[in-house]
């Protein structure tokens, strides 16, 4: 509210003051937009920011035993974050390599379904005002050509990953799916029972959890078999974007998440291979030396 805070400068606990303000013209409640108003304010308490003392007491205030435990927790959190970034880059390198080294005719129906899912999401995003800035100014034919390449890449990678998993006996166990459902339920405190019931009654919802689990297991298997080189990089380099990939490849990977959302209710990865890359991360534009890279 413009002018509200400014009128409170200098007040003390116990002060009473009448604030005169005007609601912004674009205020969310139409009956108040642009209207003048007064607020009768009683100051209960005045606080100021102070420098936090890093000690055992701080650790105890957030539920830890001492400062050493707090430092260990922070260190582990940072290591986990950087480890995830490193794996994402290794996975990106692997998927790019698989895409570049495999060329075959794609099942027309699977490709059409994949494109339709992508295009439906793109259309929905545009209608909601969330159009990708890179799509602005392009004709429908141009966009469909770009998104067709996305669909081709995803179907191709999905089939390759599914076959790698099948030949090498990779499978997702029921207990792994159960843990994923448990993790999903934990995101909704107080509604865990409803979440469990939802998955019990919805096979497609279970499939949407099984697919990324299957993908990650196949990727793990391939990375274990591949020659992987560890490279020391700075955090900035690890977090920076990858170099631009070939034109036919860069945007498909970038757009992957939108497609994944549209396909979330597909069959399990073992039955619908294209879903195997549902969790593929966006392909950034500038490449940093990856911590792990599959040769």
JOBELHU-V325218 format. One record per pair of residues at least 12 apart in sequence whose ideal C-beta (glycine too) atoms are under 8 Angstrom apart, sorted by the first residue. I is the first residue (numbers start at 0). GAP is how many residues later the second one is. Records with the same first field share a line. If there is no record, write none. Layout:
BEGIN
I: GAP + GAP
END
This chain:
BEGIN
0: 20 + 22 + 23
1: 19 + 20 + 22
2: 16 + 17 + 18 + 19
3: 15 + 17 + 35
6: 12 + 13 + 14
7: 33 + 35
10: 32 + 35
11: 31 + 34
12: 30 + 31 + 32 + 33
13: 28 + 29
14: 27 + 28
15: 24 + 25 + 26 + 27
16: 24 + 26
17: 20 + 21 + 22 + 23
18: 19 + 20 + 22
19: 16 + 17 + 18
20: 15 + 16 + 17 + 18
21: 12 + 13 + 14 + 15
22: 12 + 13 + 14
53: 13
54: 12
57: 12
81: 153 + 156 + 209
84: 153 + 154 + 206
85: 152 + 204 + 205 + 206
86: 205
87: 193
88: 149 + 153 + 199 + 201 + 202 + 203 + 204
89: 133 + 138 + 200 + 201 + 202 + 203 + 204
90: 128 + 132 + 189 + 190
91: 150 + 161 + 188 + 189 + 191 + 198
92: 197 + 200 + 201
93: 125 + 128 + 129 + 132 + 200
94: 62 + 158 + 182 + 185
95: 149 + 153 + 157 + 187
96: 197
97: 59 + 62 + 63
98: 54 + 57 + 58 + 61 + 150
99: 149
101: 54 + 58
103: 52
105: 46 + 49 + 50 + 53
106: 48
109: 45 + 162 + 164
110: 40 + 41 + 44
113: 37 + 40 + 41 + 145 + 149 + 160
114: 32 + 33 + 36
116: 142 + 145 + 146
117: 29 + 32 + 33 + 137 + 140 + 141 + 144
118: 25 + 28
119: 142
120: 137 + 138 + 140 + 141
121: 13 + 21 + 25 + 136
124: 133
131: 123
133: 117
145: 105
146: 108
148: 99 + 100 + 102 + 103
149: 101 + 102 + 105 + 106 + 109
150: 108
151: 100
152: 96 + 99 + 100
153: 98 + 102 + 105 + 120 + 123 + 126
154: 118 + 119
156: 119 + 120 + 123
157: 111 + 114 + 115 + 116 + 117 + 118 + 119
158: 114 + 115
160: 54 + 57 + 58 + 108 + 112 + 115 + 116
161: 56 + 107 + 108 + 111 + 114
162: 110
163: 54 + 57 + 58
164: 49 + 52 + 53 + 56 + 104 + 105 + 111
165: 104
167: 53
169: 44 + 47 + 48 + 51
170: 43 + 46 + 99
171: 38 + 41 + 42 + 45 + 97 + 98
175: 37
176: 29 + 32 + 33 + 36
179: 29 + 30 + 33
180: 14 + 15 + 18 + 25 + 28
183: 15 + 25
203: 61 + 62 + 63
204: 60
206: 58 + 59 + 60 + 61 + 62 + 68
207: 56 + 57 + 58 + 70
209: 58 + 59 + 60
210: 55 + 57 + 58 + 61 + 64 + 65 + 67
211: 57 + 66 + 67
213: 54 + 55 + 56 + 62
214: 54 + 61 + 62 + 63 + 64 + 65
215: 63
217: 58
221: 72
222: 69 + 71
225: 68 + 69
226: 67 + 68
227: 64 + 65 + 66 + 67
228: 63 + 64 + 66
229: 61 + 62
230: 58 + 59 + 60 + 61 + 62
232: 55 + 56 + 57 + 58
235: 52
236: 51 + 52
237: 50 + 52 + 53
238: 49
239: 44 + 46 + 47 + 48
240: 43 + 44 + 45 + 46 + 47
241: 41 + 42 + 43 + 44 + 45 + 46
242: 42 + 43 + 44
243: 41 + 42
244: 38
248: 34
249: 33 + 35
251: 31
252: 27 + 28 + 29 + 30
253: 28 + 29 + 30
254: 27
255: 21 + 24 + 25 + 26 + 27
256: 24 + 25
259: 18 + 19 + 20
262: 12 + 15
263: 14
END
